[in-house]
């Protein structure tokens, strides 16, 4: 297995689209909150991916590839943190190609992302996981994330 990591370009859009569609359609923890997020399905995913390509100052889709196949991805959006006095990253939709879980792809995804963001001067990565998703929580903690003892809330506009 020869893994590489990079920001999504037009050439990887379809691979990222397929992976995100599969994840958001089937992940029980995401599905539990999908209506609060205002989930609009595959059309919204495609629009979001196009927006990342058109507006890279807002963020990007980070990929792990095995050869040319997208085997892991996540979404990164930038924000300004008043507590850090700097740019921070909001991490969402971390997923690995079904059947490829447990092969170190998720770890490679996050470790390479941490290096990329450090090099860009980003000071912190914020993420969240469903309260019942202990596997995801343990994954993040193992990679150095700290619990904030907060709950994520959403308001649809």
C-alpha positions as CSV (number, residue, x, y, z in Angstrom):
1,X,0.0,0.0,0.0
2,X,1.5,3.3,-1.1
3,X,-0.5,6.2,0.4
4,X,-0.2,9.9,-0.5
5,X,-2.1,12.9,0.8
6,X,-3.1,16.1,-0.9
7,X,-5.8,18.7,-1.2
8,X,-8.5,17.7,-3.7
9,X,-8.1,19.0,-7.2
10,X,-10.6,18.7,-10.1
11,X,-9.1,15.3,-11.0
12,X,-10.1,13.8,-7.6
13,X,-13.5,15.4,-7.4
14,X,-15.5,12.3,-8.4
15,X,-13.5,10.0,-6.0
16,X,-14.1,12.4,-3.1
17,X,-17.8,12.8,-4.1
18,X,-18.4,9.0,-4.1
19,X,-16.7,8.6,-0.7
20,X,-18.5,11.4,0.9
21,X,-21.9,10.2,-0.5
22,X,-21.3,6.7,0.8
23,X,-20.3,8.0,4.2
24,X,-23.1,10.6,4.7
25,X,-25.7,8.2,3.4
26,X,-24.8,5.3,5.7
27,X,-23.0,6.5,8.8
28,X,-25.5,5.9,11.6
29,X,-24.1,8.7,13.8
30,X,-24.3,11.3,11.0
31,X,-27.8,10.1,10.0
32,X,-28.9,10.6,13.6
33,X,-28.2,14.3,13.2
34,X,-28.7,14.8,9.5
35,X,-31.9,16.7,9.7
36,X,-30.4,19.2,12.2
37,X,-27.6,19.7,9.7
38,X,-30.1,20.4,6.9
39,X,-28.8,17.5,4.9
40,X,-29.7,18.0,1.2
41,X,-28.1,14.8,-0.2
42,X,-25.8,14.2,-3.1
43,X,-26.6,17.5,-4.9
44,X,-25.4,19.5,-1.9
45,X,-22.2,17.4,-1.6
46,X,-21.4,18.1,-5.2
47,X,-22.1,21.8,-4.7
48,X,-19.9,21.9,-1.7
49,X,-17.0,20.2,-3.5
50,X,-17.3,22.7,-6.4
51,X,-17.3,25.5,-3.8
52,X,-14.1,24.3,-2.3
53,X,-12.4,24.2,-5.7
54,X,-13.8,27.7,-6.6
55,X,-13.1,29.3,-3.2
56,X,-9.9,27.7,-1.6
57,X,-9.7,30.6,0.9
58,X,-12.7,29.0,2.7
59,X,-11.1,25.6,3.1
60,X,-10.4,22.4,1.2
61,X,-11.1,18.7,1.0
62,X,-8.1,16.7,2.2
63,X,-7.5,13.3,0.6
64,X,-5.5,10.2,1.1
65,X,-4.9,8.2,-2.1
66,X,-3.7,4.7,-2.7
67,X,-2.2,5.1,-6.1
68,X,-5.0,7.2,-7.8
69,X,-7.9,5.9,-5.7
70,X,-9.4,8.1,-3.0
71,X,-9.4,5.9,0.1
72,X,-9.9,8.6,2.8
73,X,-11.0,12.2,3.0
74,X,-12.1,15.0,5.2
75,X,-13.5,18.5,4.9
76,X,-11.5,21.5,6.4
77,X,-13.0,25.0,6.7
78,X,-11.1,28.0,8.1
79,X,-12.3,30.2,10.9
80,X,-10.8,32.9,13.1
81,X,-10.4,32.0,16.8
82,X,-10.6,34.9,19.2
83,X,-9.0,32.7,21.9
84,X,-6.1,31.8,19.7
85,X,-5.9,35.1,17.9
86,X,-5.3,33.1,14.7
87,X,-6.8,31.0,12.0
88,X,-8.1,27.7,13.0
89,X,-9.5,24.8,11.1
90,X,-12.9,23.1,11.5
91,X,-12.7,19.4,10.6
92,X,-15.8,17.5,9.3
93,X,-16.8,14.4,7.5
94,X,-13.7,12.3,8.2
95,X,-14.2,9.0,6.3
96,X,-12.4,6.0,4.9
97,X,-13.4,3.9,1.9
98,X,-15.7,1.1,3.1
99,X,-13.6,-2.1,3.3
100,X,-10.4,-0.2,3.9
101,X,-11.0,0.6,7.6
102,X,-8.4,-0.5,10.1
103,X,-5.5,-0.1,7.6
104,X,-4.1,3.1,9.0
105,X,-5.8,5.3,6.4
106,X,-7.6,7.5,8.9
107,X,-4.4,8.0,10.9
108,X,-2.5,8.9,7.7
109,X,-5.3,11.3,6.8
110,X,-5.2,13.2,10.1
111,X,-1.4,13.1,10.6
112,X,-0.8,14.5,7.1
113,X,-3.5,17.1,7.6
114,X,-1.9,18.2,10.9
115,X,1.4,18.7,9.0
116,X,-0.2,20.6,6.2
117,X,-2.1,22.9,8.5
118,X,0.9,23.6,10.7
119,X,2.9,24.6,7.6
120,X,0.1,27.0,6.7
121,X,0.2,28.7,10.1
122,X,-3.1,27.2,11.3
123,X,-3.1,27.1,15.1
124,X,-5.8,24.5,16.0
125,X,-8.1,21.9,14.5
126,X,-11.6,21.7,15.9
127,X,-13.8,18.7,15.3
128,X,-16.7,16.9,16.8
129,X,-18.2,13.5,16.9
130,X,-21.5,12.0,17.9
131,X,-21.8,11.5,21.7
132,X,-22.4,7.8,21.1
133,X,-19.5,7.4,18.7
134,X,-16.9,6.2,21.1
135,X,-14.8,4.7,18.3
136,X,-14.4,8.1,16.7
137,X,-13.8,9.8,20.0
138,X,-11.0,7.3,20.9
139,X,-9.5,7.8,17.4
140,X,-9.3,11.6,17.8
141,X,-7.9,11.3,21.4
142,X,-5.3,8.9,20.2
143,X,-4.2,11.4,17.6
144,X,-3.8,14.2,20.2
145,X,-7.3,15.9,20.3
146,X,-8.7,17.0,23.6
147,X,-12.3,16.9,24.8
148,X,-13.8,20.3,25.2
149,X,-16.8,19.1,27.3
150,X,-19.1,20.9,24.9
151,X,-21.9,20.0,22.7
152,X,-22.1,21.1,19.0
153,X,-25.3,22.9,18.1
154,X,-26.7,23.9,14.7
155,X,-29.3,26.5,13.6
156,X,-30.6,26.2,10.0
157,X,-31.2,29.5,8.3
